[in-house]
Amino acid sequence: MQKVELIKLRKLVEKEIKRRKRINELLTNELVKEYIELNNLKVKNLDSNNIREILEQILSSYEIKESNGIYVCTRAYYVYWNVCYEDTNYYSKEVAINSPNAEHKIYTDIETGKRIKANREDNEPFIKDFEQSNIVLNPSNTCKNDNNYDEVKFDFFNTALKEGQAKAKKLVLAKYPRI
């Protein structure tokens, strides 16, 4: 992500923390309590310390134009088929991320969320070429929970907000195994 995008993201996080604190202050006001009670509204206190929730909320609508090119392999599978009379049914079977049986893999960029599909054969890009020319992480070697994609993403953004992108990239590369 560009430096300008990180600065804007920091400001958005700070703004959301202040907003949540102010809402919680208002919820202690007697007039606000009375208004809530009279209208039978259900409100809850917002945790201004829950950075994970705040980041998820902001990043769901925040667009990052440039990426450091770090991907998590979120799915690996092969396709097989069954022919019965005139019908052909296709099925996919998920396998371990580093399985030699994987014919197809899906990679997700930790900053932009962009997904790229690679194949062992047939179409571009090829799995081998993609994995050699990009940084691809394999946190848990399983397709379950998108191979812990959300954990990697949170670690990256949380560290980037506090200490900058260079340290965030270094942390993620040290903490999670590469393919």
C-alpha positions in Angstrom: 0.0 0.0 0.0 1.1 3.5 -0.6 2.3 5.7 2.2 -0.6 8.0 1.6 -3.1 5.1 1.9 -1.5 4.0 5.2 -1.7 7.6 6.6 -5.4 7.8 5.6 -6.1 4.4 7.1 -4.5 5.5 10.4 -6.7 8.6 10.4 -9.8 6.5 9.8 -8.9 4.1 12.7 -8.3 7.0 15.0 -11.6 8.6 14.0 -13.5 5.4 14.6 -11.9 5.0 18.0 -13.0 8.5 19.0 -16.5 8.0 17.6 -16.9 4.8 19.7 -15.6 6.5 22.8 -18.1 9.4 22.3 -21.0 7.0 21.7 -20.2 5.2 24.9 -20.0 8.6 26.8 -23.4 9.6 25.4 -24.9 6.2 26.5 -24.2 7.2 30.1 -26.2 10.4 29.8 -29.6 10.3 31.6 -31.5 12.0 28.7 -30.1 9.6 26.2 -31.0 6.6 28.4 -34.5 7.9 28.7 -34.8 8.4 24.9 -33.5 4.8 24.4 -36.0 3.5 26.9 -39.0 5.4 25.5 -38.3 4.2 22.0 -37.5 0.6 23.1 -34.2 0.7 21.3 -31.5 -1.9 21.8 -28.0 -0.4 22.0 -24.7 -1.9 23.1 -21.5 -0.3 24.2 -18.9 -0.3 21.4 -15.4 -1.5 22.4 -13.0 1.3 21.3 -10.0 -1.0 22.1 -11.1 -3.8 19.7 -8.7 -2.9 16.9 -9.5 -6.2 15.0 -13.2 -5.2 14.8 -12.4 -1.6 13.8 -9.9 -2.7 11.1 -12.4 -5.2 9.7 -15.1 -2.6 9.6 -12.9 0.0 7.8 -11.1 -2.4 5.4 -14.4 -3.8 4.2 -15.0 -0.5 2.3 -11.4 0.8 2.0 -9.7 0.4 -1.3 -6.0 -0.1 -1.5 -4.6 0.5 -5.0 -1.0 -0.7 -4.6 0.1 -3.8 -2.8 3.4 -5.3 -1.5 2.5 -8.5 -3.4 2.1 -10.8 -0.4 -0.4 -13.6 -1.0 -1.8 -16.4 1.1 -2.7 -19.5 -0.7 -6.3 -19.9 0.5 -7.4 -22.9 -1.5 -5.9 -25.9 -3.3 -8.0 -28.6 -5.1 -8.3 -30.9 -8.0 -11.2 -31.6 -10.2 -12.6 -35.0 -11.1 -15.7 -36.2 -12.9 -18.2 -39.0 -13.1 -19.9 -40.1 -16.3 -23.3 -41.7 -16.1 -25.0 -42.5 -19.3 -25.3 -39.0 -21.0 -24.5 -36.9 -17.9 -21.1 -35.8 -16.8 -20.8 -34.5 -13.3 -17.8 -32.5 -12.1 -16.6 -32.4 -8.5 -13.8 -30.6 -6.8 -11.8 -32.1 -3.9 -9.8 -29.8 -1.5 -6.3 -31.0 -0.6 -3.5 -29.7 1.6 -2.1 -26.5 0.2 1.4 -28.0 -0.4 -0.1 -31.3 -1.9 1.4 -32.4 -5.2 -2.1 -33.4 -6.2 -3.4 -29.8 -6.3 -4.3 -29.0 -9.9 -5.7 -25.5 -9.0 -4.8 -23.0 -6.3 -6.3 -19.7 -5.3 -4.1 -17.0 -3.9 -5.5 -13.9 -2.0 -3.5 -10.7 -1.6 -3.4 -9.7 2.1 -3.8 -6.0 1.3 -6.2 -5.7 -1.6 -8.1 -8.9 -1.1 -7.6 -9.6 -4.9 -7.9 -13.3 -5.7 -5.8 -15.0 -8.4 -6.4 -18.5 -9.6 -3.5 -20.6 -10.9 -3.5 -24.0 -12.6 -0.9 -26.8 -12.7 -1.6 -27.1 -16.5 -3.6 -25.6 -19.3 -4.2 -22.0 -18.5 -2.0 -19.1 -17.3 -0.8 -18.4 -14.7 0.9 -21.7 -13.8 1.1 -22.6 -10.1 4.9 -23.0 -10.2 5.5 -19.7 -12.0 3.2 -17.8 -9.7 4.8 -19.2 -6.5 8.3 -18.5 -7.8 7.6 -14.9 -8.8 5.5 -13.8 -5.8 5.6 -14.0 -2.0 3.1 -16.8 -1.1 2.4 -17.7 2.5 1.1 -21.0 3.8 0.1 -20.4 7.5 -1.7 -23.7 8.3 -1.4 -25.8 5.1 -5.2 -26.3 5.0 -8.1 -24.9 3.0 -10.2 -24.6 6.2 -10.7 -21.0 7.4 -9.0 -19.8 4.1 -5.6 -21.0 5.5 -5.8 -18.4 8.3 -5.9 -15.6 5.8 -7.7 -13.3 8.2 -5.0 -13.8 10.8 -2.2 -12.9 8.4 -4.2 -9.8 7.2 -4.8 -8.6 10.7 -1.2 -9.1 11.8 0.0 -7.1 8.7 -2.4 -4.2 9.1 -2.2 -4.0 12.9 1.6 -3.8 12.7 1.6 -1.4 9.8 -0.7 1.0 11.8 1.6 0.9 14.8 5.1 0.5 13.3 4.9 1.0 9.6 4.8 -1.3 6.5 8.4 -2.4 6.6 8.0 -3.9 10.0 4.6 -5.3 9.1 6.1 -7.1 6.1 9.0 -8.3 8.1 6.7 -9.7 10.9 4.5 -11.5 8.4 7.4 -13.1 6.6 9.0 -14.2 9.8 5.8 -15.5 11.4 4.2 -17.5 8.6 5.9 -20.1 6.4 6.3 -19.6 2.7 5.5 -22.0 0.0 
